[in-house]
Amino acid sequence: MFDIADCENSTLVVADHSEQVQMDQVKNCRVFVAACASSIFIRDCENCTFYTSCRQLRLRDVTNCTFYIYSMAEVHIEFS
């Protein structure tokens, strides 16, 4: 599992194959995630652009973000 947390004003690149990726409290970033075999969880993020390829994408509390996604399943938007 790859975990990204508490990043601001950065470009983040996960260029290797990963099983699962979690992102929490990322702000004003560009995030690139290469092939993810399972799920990508994105929570509490603001003003970001995400480029992802995964089996499943799950979102919660994401504000003003842009997504460029390849996913084998529908995107899941969670409400808490």
MOPAC internal coordinates of N, CA, C and O (Angstrom, degrees):
PM7 1SCF
backbone

  N    0.0000 0     0.00 0     0.00 0    0    0    0
  C    1.4444 1     0.00 0     0.00 0    1    0    0
  C    1.5308 1   108.98 1     0.00 0    2    1    0
  O    1.2310 1   121.02 1   -37.14 1    3    2    1
  N    1.3116 1   115.66 1   142.86 1    3    2    1
  C    1.4579 1   121.98 1   178.95 1    5    3    2
  C    1.5186 1   107.28 1  -115.80 1    6    5    3
  O    1.2310 1   119.88 1   -49.97 1    7    6    5
  N    1.3255 1   117.83 1   130.03 1    7    6    5
  C    1.4549 1   122.30 1  -175.11 1    9    7    6
  C    1.5249 1   110.02 1  -121.41 1   10    9    7
  O    1.2310 1   120.76 1   -53.47 1   11   10    9
  N    1.3452 1   116.15 1   126.53 1   11   10    9
  C    1.4608 1   122.75 1   176.32 1   13   11   10
  C    1.5175 1   106.57 1  -118.67 1   14   13   11
  O    1.2310 1   120.14 1   -52.88 1   15   14   13
  N    1.3398 1   117.34 1   127.12 1   15   14   13
  C    1.4657 1   119.84 1  -178.67 1   17   15   14
  C    1.5248 1   110.97 1  -148.08 1   18   17   15
  O    1.2310 1   121.73 1   -32.71 1   19   18   17
  N    1.3352 1   114.30 1   147.29 1   19   18   17
  C    1.4713 1   122.63 1   172.09 1   21   19   18
  C    1.5235 1   113.22 1    55.90 1   22   21   19
  O    1.2310 1   120.29 1  -130.38 1   23   22   21
  N    1.3263 1   117.05 1    49.62 1   23   22   21
  C    1.4639 1   121.10 1   177.76 1   25   23   22
  C    1.5239 1   109.54 1  -110.65 1   26   25   23
  O    1.2310 1   120.81 1   -36.73 1   27   26   25
  N    1.3398 1   116.06 1   143.27 1   27   26   25
  C    1.4600 1   121.15 1   177.89 1   29   27   26
  C    1.5186 1   110.54 1  -138.01 1   30   29   27
  O    1.2310 1   121.38 1   -36.36 1   31   30   29
  N    1.3453 1   114.97 1   143.64 1   31   30   29
  C    1.4634 1   122.54 1   173.22 1   33   31   30
  C    1.5278 1   112.83 1    51.01 1   34   33   31
  O    1.2310 1   120.66 1  -128.07 1   35   34   33
  N    1.3309 1   116.34 1    51.93 1   35   34   33
  C    1.4699 1   121.40 1  -176.26 1   37   35   34
  C    1.5211 1   110.97 1  -138.68 1   38   37   35
  O    1.2310 1   121.25 1   -14.46 1   39   38   37
  N    1.3181 1   115.22 1   165.54 1   39   38   37
  C    1.4567 1   122.78 1   168.40 1   41   39   38
  C    1.5169 1   105.94 1  -111.12 1   42   41   39
  O    1.2310 1   120.33 1   -59.25 1   43   42   41
  N    1.3217 1   116.97 1   120.75 1   43   42   41
  C    1.4604 1   122.59 1  -176.47 1   45   43   42
  C    1.5250 1   109.05 1  -113.73 1   46   45   43
  O    1.2310 1   120.45 1   -49.05 1   47   46   45
  N    1.3380 1   116.75 1   130.95 1   47   46   45
  C    1.4606 1   121.53 1  -177.87 1   49   47   46
  C    1.5217 1   109.27 1  -129.18 1   50   49   47
  O    1.2310 1   120.93 1   -57.83 1   51   50   49
  N    1.3373 1   115.82 1   122.17 1   51   50   49
  C    1.4625 1   122.00 1   171.37 1   53   51   50
  C    1.5255 1   104.30 1  -109.56 1   54   53   51
  O    1.2310 1   120.53 1   -83.97 1   55   54   53
  N    1.3256 1   116.58 1    96.03 1   55   54   53
  C    1.4625 1   121.75 1  -172.02 1   57   55   54
  C    1.5188 1   113.27 1   -92.99 1   58   57   55
  O    1.2310 1   119.88 1   174.80 1   59   58   57
  N    1.3079 1   117.84 1    -5.20 1   59   58   57
  C    1.4546 1   122.01 1  -178.99 1   61   59   58
  C    1.5267 1   110.22 1   -99.73 1   62   61   59
  O    1.2310 1   120.51 1   -18.29 1   63   62   61
  N    1.3064 1   116.64 1   161.71 1   63   62   61
  C    1.4601 1   122.12 1   175.20 1   65   63   62
  C    1.5297 1   108.86 1   -67.26 1   66   65   63
  O    1.2310 1   120.47 1   -43.32 1   67   66   65
  N    1.3243 1   116.71 1   136.68 1   67   66   65
  C    1.4670 1   120.32 1   178.64 1   69   67   66
  C    1.5290 1   109.88 1  -135.32 1   70   69   67
  O    1.2310 1   120.97 1   -25.09 1   71   70   69
  N    1.3085 1   115.75 1   154.91 1   71   70   69
  C    1.4625 1   120.92 1   177.83 1   73   71   70
  C    1.5183 1   111.60 1   -81.79 1   74   73   71
  O    1.2310 1   120.48 1   138.82 1   75   74   73
  N    1.3422 1   116.70 1   -41.18 1   75   74   73
  C    1.4566 1   121.58 1  -177.90 1   77   75   74
  C    1.5236 1   108.70 1  -153.34 1   78   77   75
  O    1.2310 1   120.62 1   -34.89 1   79   78   77
  N    1.3440 1   116.42 1   145.11 1   79   78   77
  C    1.4570 1   121.11 1   179.05 1   81   79   78
  C    1.5233 1   108.49 1  -130.33 1   82   81   79
  O    1.2310 1   120.75 1   -44.67 1   83   82   81
  N    1.3350 1   116.17 1   135.33 1   83   82   81
  C    1.4603 1   121.72 1   175.09 1   85   83   82
  C    1.5193 1   108.45 1  -122.89 1   86   85   83
  O    1.2310 1   120.81 1   -44.65 1   87   86   85
  N    1.3382 1   116.06 1   135.35 1   87   86   85
  C    1.4565 1   121.39 1   177.37 1   89   87   86
  C    1.5154 1   108.50 1  -129.34 1   90   89   87
  O    1.2310 1   120.93 1   -53.51 1   91   90   89
  N    1.3174 1   115.83 1   126.49 1   91   90   89
  C    1.4559 1   121.56 1  -179.92 1   93   91   90
  C    1.5253 1   110.48 1  -132.76 1   94   93   91
  O    1.2310 1   120.90 1   -44.79 1   95   94   93
  N    1.3228 1   115.89 1   135.21 1   95   94   93
  C    1.4600 1   123.95 1   174.93 1   97   95   94
  C    1.5282 1   112.56 1    53.15 1   98   97   95
  O    1.2310 1   121.48 1  -124.70 1   99   98   97
  N    1.3228 1   114.78 1    55.30 1   99   98   97
  C    1.4599 1   122.40 1   175.91 1  101   99   98
  C    1.5300 1   106.65 1  -103.78 1  102  101   99
  O    1.2310 1   120.43 1   -49.18 1  103  102  101
  N    1.3346 1   116.78 1   130.82 1  103  102  101
  C    1.4645 1   120.79 1  -175.75 1  105  103  102
  C    1.5234 1   111.24 1  -132.86 1  106  105  103
  O    1.2310 1   121.26 1   -43.28 1  107  106  105
  N    1.3338 1   115.19 1   136.72 1  107  106  105
  C    1.4704 1   122.51 1   175.59 1  109  107  106
  C    1.5281 1   112.43 1    53.67 1  110  109  107
  O    1.2310 1   120.49 1  -132.78 1  111  110  109
  N    1.3294 1   116.66 1    47.22 1  111  110  109
  C    1.4662 1   121.93 1  -177.40 1  113  111  110
  C    1.5203 1   111.38 1  -125.15 1  114  113  111
  O    1.2310 1   121.50 1   -19.80 1  115  114  113
  N    1.3268 1   114.74 1   160.20 1  115  114  113
  C    1.4610 1   121.99 1   165.59 1  117  115  114
  C    1.5121 1   105.69 1  -109.16 1  118  117  115
  O    1.2310 1   120.52 1   -50.31 1  119  118  117
  N    1.3387 1   116.60 1   129.69 1  119  118  117
  C    1.4639 1   121.29 1  -174.56 1  121  119  118
  C    1.5251 1   109.13 1  -125.96 1  122  121  119
  O    1.2310 1   120.61 1   -55.81 1  123  122  121
  N    1.3326 1   116.44 1   124.19 1  123  122  121
  C    1.4555 1   123.16 1   177.24 1  125  123  122
  C    1.5271 1   108.27 1  -114.16 1  126  125  123
  O    1.2310 1   120.32 1   -55.64 1  127  126  125
  N    1.3300 1   116.99 1   124.36 1  127  126  125
  C    1.4639 1   120.99 1   176.99 1  129  127  126
  C    1.5231 1   107.38 1  -124.77 1  130  129  127
  O    1.2310 1   120.69 1   -61.43 1  131  130  129
  N    1.3347 1   116.28 1   118.57 1  131  130  129
  C    1.4643 1   120.62 1   178.02 1  133  131  130
  C    1.5285 1   109.20 1   -70.69 1  134  133  131
  O    1.2310 1   119.61 1    27.55 1  135  134  133
  N    1.2828 1   118.34 1  -152.45 1  135  134  133
  C    1.4680 1   122.81 1  -174.18 1  137  135  134
  C    1.5256 1   112.12 1   -62.52 1  138  137  135
  O    1.2310 1   121.14 1   -59.27 1  139  138  137
  N    1.3269 1   115.42 1   120.73 1  139  138  137
  C    1.4618 1   122.10 1   175.12 1  141  139  138
  C    1.5281 1   107.03 1  -115.20 1  142  141  139
  O    1.2310 1   120.27 1   -60.05 1  143  142  141
  N    1.3116 1   117.09 1   119.95 1  143  142  141
  C    1.4622 1   121.92 1  -173.73 1  145  143  142
  C    1.5215 1   113.66 1   -68.37 1  146  145  143
  O    1.2310 1   120.55 1   153.68 1  147  146  145
  N    1.3262 1   116.56 1   -26.32 1  147  146  145
  C    1.4623 1   119.73 1  -176.49 1  149  147  146
  C    1.5294 1   109.71 1  -123.25 1  150  149  147
  O    1.2310 1   120.28 1    60.92 1  151  150  149
  N    1.3217 1   117.07 1  -119.08 1  151  150  149
  C    1.4596 1   121.84 1  -172.66 1  153  151  150
  C    1.5158 1   113.27 1  -104.17 1  154  153  151
  O    1.2310 1   122.04 1   -30.58 1  155  154  153
  N    1.3370 1   113.71 1   149.42 1  155  154  153
  C    1.4533 1   121.69 1   166.99 1  157  155  154
  C    1.5252 1   106.34 1  -114.10 1  158  157  155
  O    1.2310 1   120.77 1   -54.58 1  159  158  157
  N    1.3338 1   116.13 1   125.42 1  159  158  157
  C    1.4572 1   122.50 1   177.78 1  161  159  158
  C    1.5247 1   107.88 1  -107.77 1  162  161  159
  O    1.2310 1   120.10 1   -55.09 1  163  162  161
  N    1.3309 1   117.42 1   124.91 1  163  162  161
  C    1.4557 1   122.14 1   178.44 1  165  163  162
  C    1.5219 1   107.16 1  -122.52 1  166  165  163
  O    1.2310 1   121.06 1   -61.24 1  167  166  165
  N    1.3554 1   115.58 1   118.76 1  167  166  165
  C    1.4650 1   120.48 1  -175.25 1  169  167  166
  C    1.5208 1   110.83 1  -134.44 1  170  169  167
  O    1.2310 1   121.10 1   -38.19 1  171  170  169
  N    1.3284 1   115.50 1   141.81 1  171  170  169
  C    1.4712 1   122.49 1   173.42 1  173  171  170
  C    1.5245 1   112.53 1    54.93 1  174  173  171
  O    1.2310 1   120.21 1  -130.41 1  175  174  173
  N    1.3211 1   117.21 1    49.59 1  175  174  173
  C    1.4610 1   121.46 1  -179.09 1  177  175  174
  C    1.5257 1   110.19 1  -116.03 1  178  177  175
  O    1.2310 1   120.90 1   -30.15 1  179  178  177
  N    1.3501 1   115.88 1   149.85 1  179  178  177
  C    1.4615 1   121.66 1  -177.90 1  181  179  178
  C    1.5220 1   111.13 1  -137.29 1  182  181  179
  O    1.2310 1   121.03 1   -38.44 1  183  182  181
  N    1.3336 1   115.64 1   141.56 1  183  182  181
  C    1.4662 1   123.15 1   170.61 1  185  183  182
  C    1.5339 1   113.54 1    52.63 1  186  185  183
  O    1.2310 1   120.47 1  -132.89 1  187  186  185
  N    1.3177 1   116.72 1    47.11 1  187  186  185
  C    1.4648 1   121.80 1  -178.75 1  189  187  186
  C    1.5200 1   111.09 1  -119.97 1  190  189  187
  O    1.2310 1   121.53 1   -18.24 1  191  190  189
  N    1.3169 1   114.68 1   161.76 1  191  190  189
  C    1.4606 1   121.81 1   170.57 1  193  191  190
  C    1.5224 1   106.87 1  -120.51 1  194  193  191
  O    1.2310 1   120.92 1   -52.95 1  195  194  193
  N    1.3413 1   115.84 1   127.05 1  195  194  193
  C    1.4626 1   122.03 1  -177.24 1  197  195  194
  C    1.5247 1   110.09 1  -115.46 1  198  197  195
  O    1.2310 1   120.72 1   -46.01 1  199  198  197
  N    1.3279 1   116.23 1   133.99 1  199  198  197
  C    1.4570 1   123.91 1   173.69 1  201  199  198
  C    1.5257 1   105.29 1  -120.08 1  202  201  199
  O    1.2310 1   120.15 1   -68.98 1  203  202  201
  N    1.3311 1   117.32 1   111.02 1  203  202  201
  C    1.4669 1   119.32 1  -173.05 1  205  203  202
  C    1.5178 1   112.14 1  -136.95 1  206  205  203
  O    1.2310 1   121.87 1   -24.52 1  207  206  205
  N    1.3316 1   114.03 1   155.48 1  207  206  205
  C    1.4576 1   122.81 1   172.42 1  209  207  206
  C    1.5285 1   106.31 1  -137.33 1  210  209  207
  O    1.2310 1   120.67 1   -61.72 1  211  210  209
  N    1.3421 1   116.32 1   118.28 1  211  210  209
  C    1.4625 1   118.88 1  -173.79 1  213  211  210
  C    1.5283 1   110.76 1  -156.99 1  214  213  211
  O    1.2310 1   121.36 1    -8.41 1  215  214  213
  N    1.3168 1   115.01 1   171.59 1  215  214  213
  C    1.4521 1   120.17 1   174.74 1  217  215  214
  C    1.5310 1   110.44 1   -77.50 1  218  217  215
  O    1.2310 1   120.52 1   140.72 1  219  218  217
  N    1.3487 1   116.61 1   -39.28 1  219  218  217
  C    1.4575 1   121.31 1  -177.73 1  221  219  218
  C    1.5289 1   109.49 1  -147.24 1  222  221  219
  O    1.2310 1   120.73 1   -42.94 1  223  222  221
  N    1.3300 1   116.21 1   137.06 1  223  222  221
  C    1.4599 1   121.50 1   176.54 1  225  223  222
  C    1.5173 1   108.56 1  -116.34 1  226  225  223
  O    1.2310 1   120.77 1   -50.94 1  227  226  225
  N    1.3425 1   116.12 1   129.06 1  227  226  225
  C    1.4657 1   122.35 1  -179.84 1  229  227  226
  C    1.5206 1   108.47 1  -122.61 1  230  229  227
  O    1.2310 1   120.59 1   -49.04 1  231  230  229
  N    1.3374 1   116.49 1   130.96 1  231  230  229
  C    1.4619 1   122.62 1  -176.74 1  233  231  230
  C    1.5195 1   110.79 1  -123.45 1  234  233  231
  O    1.2310 1   121.09 1   -37.32 1  235  234  233
  N    1.3414 1   115.53 1   142.68 1  235  234  233
  C    1.4645 1   120.96 1   172.04 1  237  235  234
  C    1.5267 1   109.03 1  -149.19 1  238  237  235
  O    1.2310 1   120.76 1   -48.36 1  239  238  237
  N    1.3202 1   116.16 1   131.64 1  239  238  237
  C    1.4668 1   122.93 1   177.52 1  241  239  238
  C    1.5275 1   112.17 1    53.20 1  242  241  239
  O    1.2310 1   121.00 1  -126.25 1  243  242  241
  N    1.3285 1   115.68 1    53.75 1  243  242  241
  C    1.4575 1   122.67 1   178.56 1  245  243  242
  C    1.5296 1   107.92 1  -108.27 1  246  245  243
  O    1.2310 1   120.55 1   -51.91 1  247  246  245
  N    1.3465 1   116.55 1   128.09 1  247  246  245
  C    1.4585 1   121.62 1  -174.02 1  249  247  246
  C    1.5201 1   111.14 1  -124.55 1  250  249  247
  O    1.2310 1   121.08 1   -48.20 1  251  250  249
  N    1.3302 1   115.53 1   131.80 1  251  250  249
  C    1.4673 1   122.53 1   173.15 1  253  251  250
  C    1.5306 1   112.94 1    52.99 1  254  253  251
  O    1.2310 1   120.16 1  -131.70 1  255  254  253
  N    1.3220 1   117.30 1    48.30 1  255  254  253
  C    1.4670 1   122.51 1  -179.93 1  257  255  254
  C    1.5245 1   110.39 1  -116.63 1  258  257  255
  O    1.2310 1   121.24 1   -25.74 1  259  258  257
  N    1.3183 1   115.23 1   154.26 1  259  258  257
  C    1.4602 1   122.74 1   176.63 1  261  259  258
  C    1.5223 1   107.90 1  -114.30 1  262  261  259
  O    1.2310 1   120.83 1   -41.57 1  263  262  261
  N    1.3489 1   116.02 1   138.43 1  263  262  261
  C    1.4627 1   121.09 1  -177.40 1  265  263  262
  C    1.5223 1   110.78 1  -124.27 1  266  265  263
  O    1.2310 1   120.93 1   -47.64 1  267  266  265
  N    1.3194 1   115.82 1   132.36 1  267  266  265
  C    1.4597 1   123.71 1   169.50 1  269  267  266
  C    1.5228 1   104.20 1  -119.22 1  270  269  267
  O    1.2310 1   120.87 1   -71.61 1  271  270  269
  N    1.3413 1   115.94 1   108.39 1  271  270  269
  C    1.4676 1   120.32 1  -165.40 1  273  271  270
  C    1.5198 1   111.30 1  -130.71 1  274  273  271
  O    1.2310 1   121.54 1   -40.69 1  275  274  273
  N    1.3292 1   114.66 1   139.31 1  275  274  273
  C    1.4586 1   120.69 1   160.18 1  277  275  274
  C    1.5234 1   104.91 1  -115.83 1  278  277  275
  O    1.2310 1   120.78 1   -59.05 1  279  278  277
  N    1.3334 1   116.11 1   120.95 1  279  278  277
  C    1.4581 1   120.58 1  -179.27 1  281  279  278
  C    1.5208 1   109.35 1  -139.69 1  282  281  279
  O    1.2310 1   120.85 1   -38.09 1  283  282  281
  N    1.3210 1   115.98 1   141.91 1  283  282  281
  C    1.4638 1   120.09 1   179.54 1  285  283  282
  C    1.5267 1   111.99 1   -80.14 1  286  285  283
  O    1.2310 1   120.02 1   168.26 1  287  286  285
  N    1.3256 1   117.56 1   -11.74 1  287  286  285
  C    1.4636 1   122.12 1   179.43 1  289  287  286
  C    1.5302 1   108.04 1  -129.51 1  290  289  287
  O    1.2310 1   121.30 1   -10.70 1  291  290  289
  N    1.3240 1   115.12 1   169.30 1  291  290  289
  C    1.4544 1   119.03 1   176.95 1  293  291  290
  C    1.5241 1   110.06 1   -67.85 1  294  293  291
  O    1.2310 1   121.17 1   -27.47 1  295  294  293
  N    1.3138 1   115.36 1   152.53 1  295  294  293
  C    1.4607 1   120.63 1   176.61 1  297  295  294
  C    1.5309 1   108.55 1   -71.56 1  298  297  295
  O    1.2310 1   120.70 1   -43.40 1  299  298  297
  N    1.3246 1   116.26 1   136.60 1  299  298  297
  C    1.4708 1   121.85 1   179.61 1  301  299  298
  C    1.5228 1   108.25 1  -105.27 1  302  301  299
  O    1.2310 1   120.91 1   -59.61 1  303  302  301
  N    1.3269 1   115.87 1   120.39 1  303  302  301
  C    1.4550 1   121.16 1   176.06 1  305  303  302
  C    1.5180 1   106.89 1  -105.40 1  306  305  303
  O    1.2310 1   121.17 1   -62.55 1  307  306  305
  N    1.3322 1   115.36 1   117.45 1  307  306  305
  C    1.4586 1   120.87 1  -175.89 1  309  307  306
  C    1.5204 1   110.78 1   -98.98 1  310  309  307
  O    1.2310 1   120.94 1   -33.98 1  311  310  309
  N    1.3101 1   115.80 1   146.02 1  311  310  309
  C    1.4556 1   122.58 1   176.04 1  313  311  310
  C    1.5015 1   108.46 1  -119.00 1  314  313  311
  O    1.2310 1   120.00 1   -44.45 1  315  314  313
  N    1.3407 1   117.60 1   135.55 1  315  314  313
  C    1.4537 1   119.81 1   179.64 1  317  315  314
  C    1.5192 1   110.77 1  -112.03 1  318  317  315
  O    1.2310 1   120.10 1   180.00 1  319  318  317

